[in-house]
Amino acid sequence: MSSGAWTGVAVAGVAAAYALGSRRLSSTPLSSAIVFVGSGILLGPAVLDLVDLERDPAPIIALLEAALTLVLFTDAMTIRRRDLRTGGFLPCRLLGIGLPLSIGAGWLLAWPLLPGLTVWELALVGAILAPTDAALGKTAISHPRVPALVRHGLNVESGLNDGMVLPFFVLFLAAIPGTHYAEEGVAGVFWRALVLSTALGLLVGGLGGRLLQWSRARGWVTGEWRQVYPLAVAAASYELAVVTDGSGFIAAWVAGFAFGFVLRRHRTGHKQEDPDRTAEFAENLGGLLASISLLVFGAVLLGPALEHLSWRIILYAVLSLTVVRMLPVALSLAGSRLRPPTGAYIGWFGPRGLASVVLALLVVGENVPGVELLGRVVAITVGLSVLLHGVSAVALAERYGRWYEKAAATPRDLREGTPVPESPARRRLDPPDPPER
């Protein structure tokens, strides 16, 4: 049997084993991310050597790009305008103030700790490690004792910041000589990757949503194929941007917004299409691909990076998960009347995940002089995030929940208690279990 076949058997075995014990493990510190990343290290060149980026990189890159495309599309598709209206001050502060500050802080902190990288390579490090991945700390974000305002804010932030960081990533990459984007110059990248890709995403997503409504009004589409349809819209927006030398990820993210907006805005008779039900299959598939992507990350990035550790890389990873995240969050929440424990909780639970991994691998494929150091920094930071955020999620959610319940019982008004309509926009984080029989 070929090594590729053994790789498929191993990946399928890990996914099946976790699926069988997923409900039991959901209440323990052993998160799905820890299981898949740890399994990846075992399957990679460091141990069993079944997964290797250099041996056959094309399928691995395709898997990671497909996973991020689906996550970007479905996250954007299920974000509602009310998510930014009711209780929206929290995600708006985190995204509008905290995200740019995090990119800047990561950039500046890398300067003394990562010598050898150019100014724009340092900026790439800050951009790649800025987006958060709520799936890596799902217990902390979906725990019922955590106030709805905080759960809502972290969910919306995670659903939007990976798309919002893409323009920074593309422009920083275009400023590095020798890369694909640098050939067109910053002005060319601005028009193709940002303006054109955004326009294509709006066109494909909006048109795709109208066509689905038109077909549903005539009874032409079945329930099963209605859930498959978003996959085609996401793929079309991504590929159309790629063939026009734009950014497929930006196009897919914008297409998700347009697709979801059209489904909610335009009614079919007396019925309204529910984007959350339509996106359910795509979300579940995206979640599966994201988990497999974490396994691949453990094999091709984290495992080799563990063999080349240095105190500078470890220190930067620790500071990236603490100072680079928590200080911008504290500044963004100044004047919000949220209590310090809430600021600390939000600041800590900003795990790095799929977006950082995919963006790092895209840089690996470019002609970037400092790519080895950059890849190791991202790998160790994400790996440390998977471990620390996964292990601490259950305990800290319980502890913060107890604090909130005690504080809510006092006469003083808590802004954390602001009522927020629960949105299923991030349902893939905590799918409901079937009733026991």
N, C-alpha and C positions, 0 to 999 in steps of 0.2 A: 504493500500500500504506500502511495506517495506521501511525502511530508505534508502536502497541502490537504490531503484527505484526513490525515491524523489531526491537523489543525482544526478542521471542521468538526471532527468528532469531539475534540477537547472543548471547543467553544460551546457546542451544543450540550455537552455534558454539564458544564458549569452553569449554563442558563437553566437547564432542566432541574439541576440540584437546588439552585436557589429558589426556583419557582415552587418546588415542593415544600420548602421550609419558609417561604416568604412571610406568611402570617405569624409564625412563631418568632421569627427573627425581627419583625417590625418593632417589637417592644424592647429590644436589646440594643446595646451599643454597636453590634455587628451590622452595619448598614449594607445595603446592596452595593454601594460604591466600594466599600472596603473589600467585600467578597470578590468583586470583579477585578479591581485593581490588583489585589493580592494574587488572584489566579493568573492574571496577565504576567506578573513578575515570574511566576513558576513556569509559564509556558514560553517565556521569552528566551533570548540568547544567554541570559545569565544562568539559567538552570536547564530546562529541557530543550531549548532552541527549536521550538515548533513555530513560533511567529517571529519573523524578522523583516524589518522594513527594507533592508537592502536587497533581500532575496527576490521579492516580488512586491514592489511598493504600490502598484496601480490599484489592486483591489482594496488595499488598506486605506489609501487616500480617498477612494470612491465611497467606502463605507462611512468614513468620518464626515465627508462633505454631505452625504445624504442625511446623516443623522442631524447635523447642524441645520441643514436646510429645512427639514421637517419641524424641528424644535422652534426655529425662528418663525416659520409660517404659522404653526398652530398657536404659539404664544401670542403672536400679534392678532391672529384671527379671533381669539376668544377674549381679548381685552375690550372692555366696554367703556363708553364715555363716562358712565356713572362711576367707574372705578377711579377716575381722576377728578370727579366732582364731590362725591360723598366720601369724606375721609381722605380726599386726594392730596391734602397738604403734605402728608407723609411721603408718598412715592414721588411727588413733585419736588420736594426738597432733596430727597435722596438722589434723584436723577438729574435735576437741574443744577444743584450745587455740589452734592457729594461726589457724583461721577467724575466731572472735570477735575475736581480737587484730588481725587484718587489717582487719576492718570498723571497729573502734575507731581504729586507726592512720590509716586512710584518712579517717575522719571528722575527727579532730583535725588532720591535716595540711592538710585542705582549708580549715580555718578561716582561717589567715592568707593563704593563696594564692588563695582564690576569694571575695573580698569581694562582697557583694551577695546572696549566698545565705543563706537562713534556716538556723537550726540543724538543722531536719529535712531540708531540701534538701541540706545538707552530709552528713547521715547517709545520705541516698539515694546520694550519690556513693560513699561508702565501701562500701555494700552492693552496689551495681551492679558495682563493680570488684573485688569479693572472689572470686567463683567463678573457677576456672581451667578451661581447655579443652585437654585433652591432645592433641586432634587437631591443634592448631597447632604442637606440637613433637613430632610422633609419632616422629621418628628418635631424639630424646633419650630417649624413654620406651620404645621398642621395640628399641633397639640391643642386640644379643646380648652385647656386652662389658660392658654395664652390669649390675651384680649384680641377680639376680631380686628381692631384697628391695626395692630402690629402684624398679625397674620396677613391681612390684606395688603399692607404697605410693602412687606418683604416679597410677597408673591408678585405684585405688580412691578416692583423694582427689578426682580429677577427676570420677569417676562419681557422687559423692555431694554434693559441696559446692554444686553449682548448685541442687539441691533443698533443701539445708539453709539456704541464704541466703534462700529465698523468704519464710519467716515474717518475717524482719527487714525485707525489702523492703515487704511488705504493711503491716506496722505503721507503718513510717516514712512511707509514702505516706498512710496514714489520718490521720496527725498533721498533714498539710498542709491548711489550709483550702481549700475549693473543689474538691478532687479527688473522684472517684467514691466512693472508700472513706471519705473524711471525712464524707460525708453520713450514714453509719450510725454513726459514732463508733468509737473504738478497741475498745470492748466488743463492738459488733455485728460488726466485722470479725474480732475474735478468734473468735467463735462460728461465723460463716459461712465465712470464708476459711480458718481453721485447723482448728477442730473438725469442722464439717460436711463440709468438703472432704476431710479425712482419712478420715472415716467413709465417705463416698461412694466414695473411692478403694479402701478396704479391701473394701467390698461388691462393687463392680464387678470389681475385680481377682480377688478370691477366687472369686466366682461364675463369672466368665469362665474361670478355670483349671479349676474343677470340671466345667463344661460341656464343655470341650475334652477332658478325660480321659474323661468319660462317653461322648462321641461317638467318641473313638478306640477305646475298649474294644469298641464295637459295629461298628467298621470303617466308620463313616459318613463320616469326613472323609478327604480325599485329602491327600497330602503338600504339594501346591501351596497348597491352601486353608488348611492348618494354618499356613502361614507368613503368609498374609494375615490370619488371624484376630486376631493381636495388634494390627493396625492398628485394627480395629473396637473392641477393648477399650480401647485408648488414647483413641480418639476419643470413645467413650461416656463414659468417666470425665471427660474434659475438658469435654464439652458439658453433662453433668449438673450439674457444679459451677457452670458459667457460668449456666445457667438458674435456679439457686438462689442467684445473687449471691455465689457463693464464688470460690475460686481454682482455675481449671482446671489450672494447672501443678502445684499441690500435689496435686490429686486424681490427675493422671496419674502423678506420681512415686510416690505411695503405691500406686496400682493396680499399677504395675510390680513393686514389692516383693511384693505379695500374689499376683499372677499367677505370678511365678517361684517363690515359696515353695510354692504349691499344686502346681505341676508337678513339683517335686523331692520333695515330701513324700508325695504320693499316687500309688501305683503302679497301673498298668493291667495286671492279670495279673502276669506275671513281668517286664514291661518298665516302664521309668520314662521319662517324657517328658523330653527334653533341652531345657531352656529356651534354651540357646545355639543349637541348630539351629532351634528354633521362631522365635527372634528374628532369624534371619539376614537375611531379606528386609527386615524392618522396620528393622534396623540399617543395611543398605545404602541403603535409601530415605532414612532419616534423615541419613546421611552426605552423600548427594547434595543434599538440601534444605539442609543446613547449608552446603555449599559455595556453592550458589546464593545463600543468605542473606548470605554474606560478600561476594559480588559486589554484591548490593543495598546492603549496608552501605557499600561503597566508593563507590557512586553517590550515595546519598541522605544519608549522614551524613559520611563522611570527606572526600569531595571538597569539599563546601561548607565544612566546618570548616577545611580547609587555606587557605581564602581569608580566614579571620579568626583567624589565629594570634596569640598573645601570649606573652610570656616566662613569665607566670604559668601558662598552660595547659601549655606545654612542660615547665616545671619540675615541675609536679604529675604529669604523665604519667611523667616519668623517675623521680621518687621513688616513684610508685605501683608501678612495675615492680621497684624495687630495695628501698628502705627498708621500704615498706608490706608487701611480701611477705617479704623476707629476714629482717628482724628478728623478726617473729612466728614464722617457721619456726625460727630459731635458739633462741628462747625455748622453743618447744614441744619441741625435741629435747634440751634440757638434761637431763643425766643418762641419756640413752639409750645412751651408749657408742658412738655413731656418730662417725666421724672428721670433722674440719673440712671436708675436701674433699667428703664426702658431704652435709654440711649446706649447703655453698655450692651444690652441684649441684642439690639439691632446692629450695633457696631461689630460684635463678635460674629454673628451669623451672616457672614458674607462669603460663603464658600466659593472657591474657584473650581471650575469643572470643564464641561464639554467645550464651551466657546474658547477658553484659553488653550485647550489641547489642540483644537482644529487650527486656530490661528497660528499657533507655534509650528505646527506641521506645514502650514502654507509657507512660513518663512524658511523652513528647512529646505523646501523645494526651490527657493530663490537663491540667487548668487549673493548672499550676505556674508561678508568676511567673518563676523563673530557669531555665526549660526550655532556652533557647537556649545559655546558658553551660554548663549541665549536659550537654547533648547534645554540645557541642564537646569538653568534657573527656573524656567517654567515648570519643568518636570518635578523638581523637588518641591516647589511651592504648591503645586496642585496635589502632589502625593501627600504632603504634610497636611494640607487642607482636608483631604479625604479622611485621613486618620483622626485628626483632632476634632473636626466638626462632627464627624460620625460618632466618635466615642462620647463627646460631650452633649450631644443633642438631647437625649432623653433626660439626663440629670438636670441640665440647666433649664430645660423647658418646665420641668416640675418645680424647680426652685423659683423661677421667675413667676410661674403661675400661682404659687403660694403667696409670694409677695404681693401680686396684684389683687388676689382675693382679700388679703388683709387690708391693703390700702383702699380698696373699693368699699370696705365696710365702715370706713371713717366718714365723718360728715363732709370732709373736704372734697371738692369737685376734682375728679380725675379726667384729664383729657383723653387718657388711654381708654376710657369707657365710652367714647364717642361711638354711637351706633353706626355700623357699616353693613350694608346689604351683602350677604355672602355671595360671592361670584364663583361659579364653577370653572373659572378661567384656567385654574391650575389643578384640575381634578386629577391629572396623572400623578400628582405627588402622593396622594393618599386615596386610592380607589376603594370604594366601599366593599366590605366582605359580604358574601351571601349569608342569609340567616342560617343559623344552626338548625339541623333537623334531627 
